[in-house]
């Protein structure tokens, strides 16, 4: 709308403007009871082509944003124990996790088919609708004081499953390169990609088993690891070890054609934290959170806002359909899965509402799709609107649902 600058500002000035604006609006969002991410994205929208057009859409800041993605996924992985994956699909939890993913995914595929989108974009759309932002869900439930309730745990278990399946599907479609080839090439590409994914899964299972063995010997290994850390002269040695461990997984994922965030997530999740003092590992998490949430994450989300272009929202029908499908399908998926798991109507609806926040994870996937050229700016802008609205509205709906549950006398 407004073009205040016609020449590109120096990198450090762009960084200053982005970070300052993101932190100010993030603070405003927090004081209004919303995730800081909402304000940070809005800061980018204001500074981007939608309004003042101060910050360029691409430039030197992009590597910083990529590092922000890495550490955001790293933080999400550190919040999960490997055993929680088993719990997310064990027993009746399986229905909540499965239908909470398949019904939204199916709605995205249906929209893509009705609007005649390409196969790759259709899958991306399905993923963006199906995913649940685990960090956002955890934050909302913590704010409501419901994280440790039965309903809260089911929401988190299903969110873990959604994130893991979405990241694995993301890795497959990013590696898939036979969309325009003949049948033989397509078949070979699918088999080759599937083989690499299977190899990566075997690698994860092997790592999980080795770490499991180390946990059984923790009384022996823990003193040795502590002695090793004290032997190192460098500062923040444990932080460096954790980052190196995660980078190994990220590098293997990249070499296999999967996206680095797939490896980062599993690497952070599998890191053998019990081999070190709990206080030291908590310090690593604190250091990571301080650097990420204080600097890198605001830059990443602000860049998301800069890439958003309100003038590109010309397809009102598609925007309406995507928003309607994203809300309804996620609630229905959680509801039907919860009913099969034995929950009553009210708790089933509450679980569906709790799975509805996309936030961080959806924006990460949308950004990757834009960078890879699978979607254009108008579609990206629609996905940003979806992420913001679902994250903005979910806390209010979930709070009201928990109040209704409390009135019935159950938790």
Secondary structure by P-SEA (a helix, b strand, c coil): ccccccccccaaaaaaaaaaaaaaaaaaaaaacccaaaaaaaaaaaacccccccccccccaaaaaaaaaaaaaaaaaaaccaaaaaaaccccaaaaaaaacaaaaaaaaaaaaaacccaaaaaaaaaaaacccaaaaaaaaaaacccccaaaaaaaaaaaaaaaaaaaaaaaaaacccccccaaaaaaaaaaaaaaaaaaaaaaaaaaaaaaaaaaacccaaaaaaaaaaaccccaaaaaaaaaaaaaaaaaaaaacccaaaaaaaaaaacccccccaaaaaaaaaaaaaaaccccaaaaaaaaaaacccccccaaaaaaaaaaaaaaaaaaaaaaaaaaacccaaaaaaaaaaaccccaaaaaaaaaaaaaccccaaaaaaaaaaaaaaaaaaaaaaaaaaaaaaaaccc
